[in-house]
Amino acid sequence: KKTTLMFSTTNVHQLISNHTTDMVCLHDADNTIRFATPSSLKVLGFPSETLIGRKLTDFLSKDFINEMDFTTLMRFFDQPGTRIRYQINHGEGRLRWLETTYTVLDTVGNVQYRSLSTTRDITESVHLTEDLMTALSKEQELSKFKTNLYSVAS
């Protein structure tokens, strides 16, 4: 029975790993990726096996790095529990926005992995937010213009 239960648990873990839309990675002590789910192909544009031995920071876009001090950015990647939003160069050659959350793993059972990260593509959400902010700004400008027009008319 224990073997059957373990086999079932392994199958469930494999099922989850193969069908999650978020990319899930296991990292060692220096945040090097040691395991990545197949969803890495959609999220980062690279197959999971090619991520082993790399870090998520390897994929940061140059424009994003230039906007932020790289040392400061690296501190975010070393802070478990922090939700980090950043821009990457997707494997298909386009820029994408990602959000990653790190969780520190208990080192009692398995010292090979220090943290787990979950990463999702938030590009559409970022663009929608930018569009809404632009529309709001234009609406405020129009409102200010109307107020000035009414002042001049009276």
Disulfide bonds with the S-S distance in Angstrom:
none
